[in-house]
Amino acid sequence: MFDGFLGYIIGGAVIGLLARLIKPGADPLGWIMTILLGIAGAAIGGYLYPGHGWMTWAVAILAAIVLLFVYEALRRKR
């Protein structure tokens, strides 16, 4: 549907939003950080489970959730 840079931004936003909805607790993230986190989750998901389909999306969302926990832990350390 979307290819290239725009696809990564839109896919990253969707994955980041889904990860924030699934993860319990309040996340003090803005839109840009949510999109960046989703893009990173999508990249990790695509690396761990290459291909196209719902399983790649599931792995990407799980990776984004893990990144949310890591971001939260690093933020608390400061």
mmCIF file as gemmi writes it, N, C-alpha and C atoms, coordinates in Angstrom:
data_model
loop_
_atom_site.group_PDB
_atom_site.id
_atom_site.type_symbol
_atom_site.label_atom_id
_atom_site.label_alt_id
_atom_site.label_comp_id
_atom_site.label_asym_id
_atom_site.label_entity_id
_atom_site.label_seq_id
_atom_site.pdbx_PDB_ins_code
_atom_site.Cartn_x
_atom_site.Cartn_y
_atom_site.Cartn_z
_atom_site.occupancy
_atom_site.B_iso_or_equiv
_atom_site.pdbx_formal_charge
_atom_site.auth_seq_id
_atom_site.auth_asym_id
_atom_site.pdbx_PDB_model_num
ATOM 1 N N . MET Axp A 1 ? 0.832 -1.183 0 1 0 ? 1 A 1
ATOM 2 C CA . MET Axp A 1 ? 0 0 0 1 0 ? 1 A 1
ATOM 3 C C . MET Axp A 1 ? 0.879 1.25 0 1 0 ? 1 A 1
ATOM 4 N N . PHE Axp A 2 ? 1.684 1.426 1.05 1 0 ? 2 A 1
ATOM 5 C CA . PHE Axp A 2 ? 2.619 2.548 1.107 1 0 ? 2 A 1
ATOM 6 C C . PHE Axp A 2 ? 4.025 1.988 1.012 1 0 ? 2 A 1
ATOM 7 N N . ASP Axp A 3 ? 4.833 2.616 0.203 1 0 ? 3 A 1
ATOM 8 C CA . ASP Axp A 3 ? 6.212 2.163 0.06 1 0 ? 3 A 1
ATOM 9 C C . ASP Axp A 3 ? 7.156 3.275 0.474 1 0 ? 3 A 1
ATOM 10 N N . GLY Axp A 4 ? 8.33 2.872 0.869 1 0 ? 4 A 1
ATOM 11 C CA . GLY Axp A 4 ? 9.369 3.832 1.165 1 0 ? 4 A 1
ATOM 12 C C . GLY Axp A 4 ? 9.195 4.567 2.475 1 0 ? 4 A 1
ATOM 13 N N . PHE Axp A 5 ? 9.68 5.783 2.464 1 0 ? 5 A 1
ATOM 14 C CA . PHE Axp A 5 ? 9.755 6.6 3.673 1 0 ? 5 A 1
ATOM 15 C C . PHE Axp A 5 ? 8.384 6.868 4.282 1 0 ? 5 A 1
ATOM 16 N N . LEU Axp A 6 ? 7.407 7.206 3.464 1 0 ? 6 A 1
ATOM 17 C CA . LEU Axp A 6 ? 6.054 7.479 3.958 1 0 ? 6 A 1
ATOM 18 C C . LEU Axp A 6 ? 5.443 6.238 4.594 1 0 ? 6 A 1
ATOM 19 N N . GLY Axp A 7 ? 5.713 5.088 4.013 1 0 ? 7 A 1
ATOM 20 C CA . GLY Axp A 7 ? 5.217 3.835 4.568 1 0 ? 7 A 1
ATOM 21 C C . GLY Axp A 7 ? 5.779 3.551 5.954 1 0 ? 7 A 1
ATOM 22 N N . TYR Axp A 8 ? 7.053 3.838 6.129 1 0 ? 8 A 1
ATOM 23 C CA . TYR Axp A 8 ? 7.672 3.649 7.438 1 0 ? 8 A 1
ATOM 24 C C . TYR Axp A 8 ? 7.071 4.596 8.478 1 0 ? 8 A 1
ATOM 25 N N . ILE Axp A 9 ? 6.795 5.819 8.081 1 0 ? 9 A 1
ATOM 26 C CA . ILE Axp A 9 ? 6.219 6.776 9.023 1 0 ? 9 A 1
ATOM 27 C C . ILE Axp A 9 ? 4.803 6.367 9.415 1 0 ? 9 A 1
ATOM 28 N N . ILE Axp A 10 ? 3.988 6.022 8.432 1 0 ? 10 A 1
ATOM 29 C CA . ILE Axp A 10 ? 2.606 5.63 8.729 1 0 ? 10 A 1
ATOM 30 C C . ILE Axp A 10 ? 2.573 4.303 9.478 1 0 ? 10 A 1
ATOM 31 N N . GLY Axp A 11 ? 3.333 3.331 9.015 1 0 ? 11 A 1
ATOM 32 C CA . GLY Axp A 11 ? 3.399 2.045 9.72 1 0 ? 11 A 1
ATOM 33 C C . GLY Axp A 11 ? 3.957 2.196 11.122 1 0 ? 11 A 1
ATOM 34 N N . GLY Axp A 12 ? 4.977 3.033 11.284 1 0 ? 12 A 1
ATOM 35 C CA . GLY Axp A 12 ? 5.561 3.277 12.602 1 0 ? 12 A 1
ATOM 36 C C . GLY Axp A 12 ? 4.576 3.935 13.54 1 0 ? 12 A 1
ATOM 37 N N . ALA Axp A 13 ? 3.774 4.859 13.015 1 0 ? 13 A 1
ATOM 38 C CA . ALA Axp A 13 ? 2.763 5.52 13.844 1 0 ? 13 A 1
ATOM 39 C C . ALA Axp A 13 ? 1.712 4.515 14.306 1 0 ? 13 A 1
ATOM 40 N N . VAL Axp A 14 ? 1.271 3.651 13.407 1 0 ? 14 A 1
ATOM 41 C CA . VAL Axp A 14 ? 0.264 2.65 13.766 1 0 ? 14 A 1
ATOM 42 C C . VAL Axp A 14 ? 0.834 1.67 14.788 1 0 ? 14 A 1
ATOM 43 N N . ILE Axp A 15 ? 2.027 1.184 14.545 1 0 ? 15 A 1
ATOM 44 C CA . ILE Axp A 15 ? 2.646 0.23 15.468 1 0 ? 15 A 1
ATOM 45 C C . ILE Axp A 15 ? 2.911 0.878 16.821 1 0 ? 15 A 1
ATOM 46 N N . GLY Axp A 16 ? 3.414 2.105 16.816 1 0 ? 16 A 1
ATOM 47 C CA . GLY Axp A 16 ? 3.658 2.811 18.077 1 0 ? 16 A 1
ATOM 48 C C . GLY Axp A 16 ? 2.378 3.045 18.865 1 0 ? 16 A 1
ATOM 49 N N . LEU Axp A 17 ? 1.31 3.447 18.185 1 0 ? 17 A 1
ATOM 50 C CA . LEU Axp A 17 ? 0.024 3.666 18.868 1 0 ? 17 A 1
ATOM 51 C C . LEU Axp A 17 ? -0.537 2.367 19.424 1 0 ? 17 A 1
ATOM 52 N N . LEU Axp A 18 ? -0.464 1.3 18.648 1 0 ? 18 A 1
ATOM 53 C CA . LEU Axp A 18 ? -0.951 0.01 19.142 1 0 ? 18 A 1
ATOM 54 C C . LEU Axp A 18 ? -0.144 -0.467 20.345 1 0 ? 18 A 1
ATOM 55 N N . ALA Axp A 19 ? 1.161 -0.27 20.3 1 0 ? 19 A 1
ATOM 56 C CA . ALA Axp A 19 ? 2.007 -0.67 21.432 1 0 ? 19 A 1
ATOM 57 C C . ALA Axp A 19 ? 1.645 0.123 22.684 1 0 ? 19 A 1
ATOM 58 N N . ARG Axp A 20 ? 1.388 1.426 22.518 1 0 ? 20 A 1
ATOM 59 C CA . ARG Axp A 20 ? 1.018 2.257 23.67 1 0 ? 20 A 1
ATOM 60 C C . ARG Axp A 20 ? -0.352 1.883 24.21 1 0 ? 20 A 1
ATOM 61 N N . LEU Axp A 21 ? -1.258 1.438 23.345 1 0 ? 21 A 1
ATOM 62 C CA . LEU Axp A 21 ? -2.578 1.01 23.8 1 0 ? 21 A 1
ATOM 63 C C . LEU Axp A 21 ? -2.509 -0.315 24.558 1 0 ? 21 A 1
ATOM 64 N N . ILE Axp A 22 ? -1.635 -1.204 24.114 1 0 ? 22 A 1
ATOM 65 C CA . ILE Axp A 22 ? -1.536 -2.532 24.73 1 0 ? 22 A 1
ATOM 66 C C . ILE Axp A 22 ? -0.774 -2.483 26.047 1 0 ? 22 A 1
ATOM 67 N N . LYS Axp A 23 ? 0.306 -1.707 26.097 1 0 ? 23 A 1
ATOM 68 C CA . LYS Axp A 23 ? 1.132 -1.642 27.302 1 0 ? 23 A 1
ATOM 69 C C . LYS Axp A 23 ? 0.377 -0.914 28.411 1 0 ? 23 A 1
ATOM 70 N N . PRO Axp A 24 ? 0.336 -1.511 29.588 1 0 ? 24 A 1
ATOM 71 C CA . PRO Axp A 24 ? -0.355 -0.849 30.704 1 0 ? 24 A 1
ATOM 72 C C . PRO Axp A 24 ? 0.435 0.348 31.233 1 0 ? 24 A 1
ATOM 73 N N . GLY Axp A 25 ? -0.286 1.284 31.799 1 0 ? 25 A 1
ATOM 74 C CA . GLY Axp A 25 ? 0.358 2.455 32.394 1 0 ? 25 A 1
ATOM 75 C C . GLY Axp A 25 ? 0.4 3.624 31.436 1 0 ? 25 A 1
ATOM 76 N N . ALA Axp A 26 ? 0.67 4.774 32.009 1 0 ? 26 A 1
ATOM 77 C CA . ALA Axp A 26 ? 0.757 6.001 31.213 1 0 ? 26 A 1
ATOM 78 C C . ALA Axp A 26 ? 2.163 6.15 30.65 1 0 ? 26 A 1
ATOM 79 N N . ASP Axp A 27 ? 2.241 6.507 29.4 1 0 ? 27 A 1
ATOM 80 C CA . ASP Axp A 27 ? 3.525 6.725 28.742 1 0 ? 27 A 1
ATOM 81 C C . ASP Axp A 27 ? 3.638 8.197 28.366 1 0 ? 27 A 1
ATOM 82 N N . PRO Axp A 28 ? 4.589 8.91 28.949 1 0 ? 28 A 1
ATOM 83 C CA . PRO Axp A 28 ? 4.72 10.343 28.657 1 0 ? 28 A 1
ATOM 84 C C . PRO Axp A 28 ? 5.486 10.597 27.349 1 0 ? 28 A 1
ATOM 85 N N . LEU Axp A 29 ? 4.947 10.094 26.251 1 0 ? 29 A 1
ATOM 86 C CA . LEU Axp A 29 ? 5.6 10.252 24.954 1 0 ? 29 A 1
ATOM 87 C C . LEU Axp A 29 ? 4.782 11.18 24.075 1 0 ? 29 A 1
ATOM 88 N N . GLY Axp A 30 ? 5.463 11.931 23.245 1 0 ? 30 A 1
ATOM 89 C CA . GLY Axp A 30 ? 4.789 12.746 22.253 1 0 ? 30 A 1
ATOM 90 C C . GLY Axp A 30 ? 4.598 11.948 20.968 1 0 ? 30 A 1
ATOM 91 N N . TRP Axp A 31 ? 4.009 12.592 19.987 1 0 ? 31 A 1
ATOM 92 C CA . TRP Axp A 31 ? 3.747 11.922 18.721 1 0 ? 31 A 1
ATOM 93 C C . TRP Axp A 31 ? 5.026 11.519 18.003 1 0 ? 31 A 1
ATOM 94 N N . ILE Axp A 32 ? 6.013 12.382 18.007 1 0 ? 32 A 1
ATOM 95 C CA . ILE Axp A 32 ? 7.249 12.079 17.28 1 0 ? 32 A 1
ATOM 96 C C . ILE Axp A 32 ? 7.959 10.883 17.907 1 0 ? 32 A 1
ATOM 97 N N . MET Axp A 33 ? 8.025 10.855 19.223 1 0 ? 33 A 1
ATOM 98 C CA . MET Axp A 33 ? 8.672 9.721 19.893 1 0 ? 33 A 1
ATOM 99 C C . MET Axp A 33 ? 7.881 8.428 19.679 1 0 ? 33 A 1
ATOM 100 N N . THR Axp A 34 ? 6.561 8.521 19.653 1 0 ? 34 A 1
ATOM 101 C CA . THR Axp A 34 ? 5.731 7.349 19.384 1 0 ? 34 A 1
ATOM 102 C C . THR Axp A 34 ? 6.008 6.803 17.99 1 0 ? 34 A 1
ATOM 103 N N . ILE Axp A 35 ? 6.115 7.701 17.011 1 0 ? 35 A 1
ATOM 104 C CA . ILE Axp A 35 ? 6.394 7.271 15.646 1 0 ? 35 A 1
ATOM 105 C C . ILE Axp A 35 ? 7.793 6.667 15.548 1 0 ? 35 A 1
ATOM 106 N N . LEU Axp A 36 ? 8.781 7.3 16.175 1 0 ? 36 A 1
ATOM 107 C CA . LEU Axp A 36 ? 10.148 6.762 16.148 1 0 ? 36 A 1
ATOM 108 C C . LEU Axp A 36 ? 10.216 5.397 16.814 1 0 ? 36 A 1
ATOM 109 N N . LEU Axp A 37 ? 9.514 5.245 17.925 1 0 ? 37 A 1
ATOM 110 C CA . LEU Axp A 37 ? 9.48 3.965 18.618 1 0 ? 37 A 1
ATOM 111 C C . LEU Axp A 37 ? 8.8 2.909 17.745 1 0 ? 37 A 1
ATOM 112 N N . GLY Axp A 38 ? 7.725 3.289 17.071 1 0 ? 38 A 1
ATOM 113 C CA . GLY Axp A 38 ? 7.044 2.364 16.171 1 0 ? 38 A 1
ATOM 114 C C . GLY Axp A 38 ? 7.903 1.972 14.98 1 0 ? 38 A 1
ATOM 115 N N . ILE Axp A 39 ? 8.638 2.928 14.43 1 0 ? 39 A 1
ATOM 116 C CA . ILE Axp A 39 ? 9.538 2.621 13.312 1 0 ? 39 A 1
ATOM 117 C C . ILE Axp A 39 ? 10.622 1.648 13.768 1 0 ? 39 A 1
ATOM 118 N N . ALA Axp A 40 ? 11.174 1.88 14.956 1 0 ? 40 A 1
ATOM 119 C CA . ALA Axp A 40 ? 12.19 0.96 15.488 1 0 ? 40 A 1
ATOM 120 C C . ALA Axp A 40 ? 11.588 -0.42 15.721 1 0 ? 40 A 1
ATOM 121 N N . GLY Axp A 41 ? 10.372 -0.465 16.251 1 0 ? 41 A 1
ATOM 122 C CA . GLY Axp A 41 ? 9.693 -1.755 16.449 1 0 ? 41 A 1
ATOM 123 C C . GLY Axp A 41 ? 9.447 -2.462 15.128 1 0 ? 41 A 1
ATOM 124 N N . ALA Axp A 42 ? 9.051 -1.699 14.101 1 0 ? 42 A 1
ATOM 125 C CA . ALA Axp A 42 ? 8.825 -2.284 12.78 1 0 ? 42 A 1
ATOM 126 C C . ALA Axp A 42 ? 10.117 -2.827 12.186 1 0 ? 42 A 1
ATOM 127 N N . ALA Axp A 43 ? 11.209 -2.081 12.376 1 0 ? 43 A 1
ATOM 128 C CA . ALA Axp A 43 ? 12.508 -2.544 11.857 1 0 ? 43 A 1
ATOM 129 C C . ALA Axp A 43 ? 12.943 -3.833 12.556 1 0 ? 43 A 1
ATOM 130 N N . ILE Axp A 44 ? 12.77 -3.875 13.861 1 0 ? 44 A 1
ATOM 131 C CA . ILE Axp A 44 ? 13.131 -5.085 14.612 1 0 ? 44 A 1
ATOM 132 C C . ILE Axp A 44 ? 12.22 -6.24 14.214 1 0 ? 44 A 1
ATOM 133 N N . GLY Axp A 45 ? 10.913 -5.961 14.111 1 0 ? 45 A 1
ATOM 134 C CA . GLY Axp A 45 ? 9.968 -7.001 13.708 1 0 ? 45 A 1
ATOM 135 C C . GLY Axp A 45 ? 10.251 -7.54 12.318 1 0 ? 45 A 1
ATOM 136 N N . GLY Axp A 46 ? 10.597 -6.653 11.383 1 0 ? 46 A 1
ATOM 137 C CA . GLY Axp A 46 ? 10.934 -7.089 10.043 1 0 ? 46 A 1
ATOM 138 C C . GLY Axp A 46 ? 12.224 -7.885 9.989 1 0 ? 46 A 1
ATOM 139 N N . TYR Axp A 47 ? 13.133 -7.581 10.886 1 0 ? 47 A 1
ATOM 140 C CA . TYR Axp A 47 ? 14.396 -8.327 10.955 1 0 ? 47 A 1
ATOM 141 C C . TYR Axp A 47 ? 14.172 -9.712 11.564 1 0 ? 47 A 1
ATOM 142 N N . LEU Axp A 48 ? 13.386 -9.77 12.656 1 0 ? 48 A 1
ATOM 143 C CA . LEU Axp A 48 ? 13.165 -11.041 13.337 1 0 ? 48 A 1
ATOM 144 C C . LEU Axp A 48 ? 12.213 -11.966 12.582 1 0 ? 48 A 1
ATOM 145 N N . TYR Axp A 49 ? 11.232 -11.389 11.907 1 0 ? 49 A 1
ATOM 146 C CA . TYR Axp A 49 ? 10.258 -12.179 11.159 1 0 ? 49 A 1
ATOM 147 C C . TYR Axp A 49 ? 10.042 -11.533 9.8 1 0 ? 49 A 1
ATOM 148 N N . PRO Axp A 50 ? 10.965 -11.776 8.858 1 0 ? 50 A 1
ATOM 149 C CA . PRO Axp A 50 ? 10.864 -11.121 7.548 1 0 ? 50 A 1
ATOM 150 C C . PRO Axp A 50 ? 9.644 -11.619 6.769 1 0 ? 50 A 1
ATOM 151 N N . GLY Axp A 51 ? 9.131 -10.766 5.95 1 0 ? 51 A 1
ATOM 152 C CA . GLY Axp A 51 ? 7.982 -11.107 5.124 1 0 ? 51 A 1
ATOM 153 C C . GLY Axp A 51 ? 6.878 -10.098 5.325 1 0 ? 51 A 1
ATOM 154 N N . HIS Axp A 52 ? 5.717 -10.426 4.809 1 0 ? 52 A 1
ATOM 155 C CA . HIS Axp A 52 ? 4.566 -9.549 4.931 1 0 ? 52 A 1
ATOM 156 C C . HIS Axp A 52 ? 3.415 -10.364 5.488 1 0 ? 52 A 1
ATOM 157 N N . GLY Axp A 53 ? 2.767 -9.832 6.46 1 0 ? 53 A 1
ATOM 158 C CA . GLY Axp A 53 ? 1.626 -10.537 7.028 1 0 ? 53 A 1
ATOM 159 C C . GLY Axp A 53 ? 1.401 -10.134 8.469 1 0 ? 53 A 1
ATOM 160 N N . TRP Axp A 54 ? 0.414 -10.754 9.053 1 0 ? 54 A 1
ATOM 161 C CA . TRP Axp A 54 ? 0.022 -10.384 10.407 1 0 ? 54 A 1
ATOM 162 C C . TRP Axp A 54 ? 1.072 -10.763 11.439 1 0 ? 54 A 1
ATOM 163 N N . MET Axp A 55 ? 1.832 -11.822 11.191 1 0 ? 55 A 1
ATOM 164 C CA . MET Axp A 55 ? 2.852 -12.238 12.162 1 0 ? 55 A 1
ATOM 165 C C . MET Axp A 55 ? 3.976 -11.207 12.254 1 0 ? 55 A 1
ATOM 166 N N . THR Axp A 56 ? 4.351 -10.626 11.136 1 0 ? 56 A 1
ATOM 167 C CA . THR Axp A 56 ? 5.365 -9.568 11.144 1 0 ? 56 A 1
ATOM 168 C C . THR Axp A 56 ? 4.867 -8.37 11.942 1 0 ? 56 A 1
ATOM 169 N N . TRP Axp A 57 ? 3.59 -8.008 11.767 1 0 ? 57 A 1
ATOM 170 C CA . TRP Axp A 57 ? 3.001 -6.904 12.539 1 0 ? 57 A 1
ATOM 171 C C . TRP Axp A 57 ? 2.991 -7.23 14.023 1 0 ? 57 A 1
ATOM 172 N N . ALA Axp A 58 ? 2.637 -8.476 14.371 1 0 ? 58 A 1
ATOM 173 C CA . ALA Axp A 58 ? 2.59 -8.866 15.781 1 0 ? 58 A 1
ATOM 174 C C . ALA Axp A 58 ? 3.977 -8.768 16.417 1 0 ? 58 A 1
ATOM 175 N N . VAL Axp A 59 ? 4.999 -9.248 15.712 1 0 ? 59 A 1
ATOM 176 C CA . VAL Axp A 59 ? 6.368 -9.173 16.231 1 0 ? 59 A 1
ATOM 177 C C . VAL Axp A 59 ? 6.812 -7.713 16.34 1 0 ? 59 A 1
ATOM 178 N N . ALA Axp A 60 ? 6.433 -6.893 15.37 1 0 ? 60 A 1
ATOM 179 C CA . ALA Axp A 60 ? 6.794 -5.472 15.415 1 0 ? 60 A 1
ATOM 180 C C . ALA Axp A 60 ? 6.138 -4.778 16.602 1 0 ? 60 A 1
ATOM 181 N N . ILE Axp A 61 ? 4.882 -5.087 16.875 1 0 ? 61 A 1
ATOM 182 C CA . ILE Axp A 61 ? 4.191 -4.485 18.017 1 0 ? 61 A 1
ATOM 183 C C . ILE Axp A 61 ? 4.811 -4.956 19.322 1 0 ? 61 A 1
ATOM 184 N N . LEU Axp A 62 ? 5.14 -6.248 19.42 1 0 ? 62 A 1
ATOM 185 C CA . LEU Axp A 62 ? 5.814 -6.751 20.626 1 0 ? 62 A 1
ATOM 186 C C . LEU Axp A 62 ? 7.176 -6.084 20.81 1 0 ? 62 A 1
ATOM 187 N N . ALA Axp A 63 ? 7.91 -5.892 19.722 1 0 ? 63 A 1
ATOM 188 C CA . ALA Axp A 63 ? 9.201 -5.21 19.812 1 0 ? 63 A 1
ATOM 189 C C . ALA Axp A 63 ? 9.009 -3.773 20.276 1 0 ? 63 A 1
ATOM 190 N N . ALA Axp A 64 ? 7.977 -3.101 19.79 1 0 ? 64 A 1
ATOM 191 C CA . ALA Axp A 64 ? 7.71 -1.728 20.219 1 0 ? 64 A 1
ATOM 192 C C . ALA Axp A 64 ? 7.328 -1.67 21.694 1 0 ? 64 A 1
ATOM 193 N N . ILE Axp A 65 ? 6.596 -2.672 22.174 1 0 ? 65 A 1
ATOM 194 C CA . ILE Axp A 65 ? 6.247 -2.724 23.596 1 0 ? 65 A 1
ATOM 195 C C . ILE Axp A 65 ? 7.507 -2.888 24.442 1 0 ? 65 A 1
ATOM 196 N N . VAL Axp A 66 ? 8.397 -3.762 24.003 1 0 ? 66 A 1
ATOM 197 C CA . VAL Axp A 66 ? 9.662 -3.948 24.722 1 0 ? 66 A 1
ATOM 198 C C . VAL Axp A 66 ? 10.454 -2.637 24.716 1 0 ? 66 A 1
ATOM 199 N N . LEU Axp A 67 ? 10.473 -1.954 23.586 1 0 ? 67 A 1
ATOM 200 C CA . LEU Axp A 67 ? 11.171 -0.668 23.512 1 0 ? 67 A 1
ATOM 201 C C . LEU Axp A 67 ? 10.533 0.367 24.431 1 0 ? 67 A 1
ATOM 202 N N . LEU Axp A 68 ? 9.214 0.312 24.595 1 0 ? 68 A 1
ATOM 203 C CA . LEU Axp A 68 ? 8.544 1.214 25.543 1 0 ? 68 A 1
ATOM 204 C C . LEU Axp A 68 ? 9.042 0.97 26.966 1 0 ? 68 A 1
ATOM 205 N N . PHE Axp A 69 ? 9.149 -0.304 27.351 1 0 ? 69 A 1
ATOM 206 C CA . PHE Axp A 69 ? 9.655 -0.628 28.688 1 0 ? 69 A 1
ATOM 207 C C . PHE Axp A 69 ? 11.095 -0.163 28.855 1 0 ? 69 A 1
ATOM 208 N N . VAL Axp A 70 ? 11.919 -0.357 27.819 1 0 ? 70 A 1
ATOM 209 C CA . VAL Axp A 70 ? 13.321 0.066 27.881 1 0 ? 70 A 1
ATOM 210 C C . VAL Axp A 70 ? 13.398 1.593 27.991 1 0 ? 70 A 1
ATOM 211 N N . TYR Axp A 71 ? 12.618 2.288 27.19 1 0 ? 71 A 1
ATOM 212 C CA . TYR Axp A 71 ? 12.606 3.754 27.228 1 0 ? 71 A 1
ATOM 213 C C . TYR Axp A 71 ? 12.173 4.243 28.605 1 0 ? 71 A 1
ATOM 214 N N . GLU Axp A 72 ? 11.14 3.613 29.15 1 0 ? 72 A 1
ATOM 215 C CA . GLU Axp A 72 ? 10.662 4.002 30.474 1 0 ? 72 A 1
ATOM 216 C C . GLU Axp A 72 ? 11.723 3.769 31.553 1 0 ? 72 A 1
ATOM 217 N N . ALA Axp A 73 ? 12.435 2.637 31.462 1 0 ? 73 A 1
ATOM 218 C CA . ALA Axp A 73 ? 13.485 2.342 32.443 1 0 ? 73 A 1
ATOM 219 C C . ALA Axp A 73 ? 14.642 3.328 32.324 1 0 ? 73 A 1
ATOM 220 N N . LEU Axp A 74 ? 15.024 3.67 31.102 1 0 ? 74 A 1
ATOM 221 C CA . LEU Axp A 74 ? 16.11 4.639 30.921 1 0 ? 74 A 1
ATOM 222 C C . LEU Axp A 74 ? 15.7 6.031 31.383 1 0 ? 74 A 1
ATOM 223 N N . ARG Axp A 75 ? 14.476 6.37 31.191 1 0 ? 75 A 1
ATOM 224 C CA . ARG Axp A 75 ? 13.983 7.672 31.601 1 0 ? 75 A 1
ATOM 225 C C . ARG Axp A 75 ? 13.932 7.795 33.123 1 0 ? 75 A 1
ATOM 226 N N . ARG Axp A 76 ? 13.592 6.712 33.81 1 0 ? 76 A 1
ATOM 227 C CA . ARG Axp A 76 ? 13.543 6.697 35.274 1 0 ? 76 A 1
ATOM 228 C C . ARG Axp A 76 ? 14.93 6.825 35.874 1 0 ? 76 A 1
ATOM 229 N N . LYS Axp A 77 ? 15.954 6.288 35.188 1 0 ? 77 A 1
ATOM 230 C CA . LYS Axp A 77 ? 17.319 6.325 35.702 1 0 ? 77 A 1
ATOM 231 C C . LYS Axp A 77 ? 17.825 7.742 35.874 1 0 ? 77 A 1
ATOM 232 N N . ARG Axp A 78 ? 17.421 8.649 35.01 1 0 ? 78 A 1
ATOM 233 C CA . ARG Axp A 78 ? 17.908 10.017 35.046 1 0 ? 78 A 1
ATOM 234 C C . ARG Axp A 78 ? 17.35 10.737 36.191 1 0 ? 78 A 1
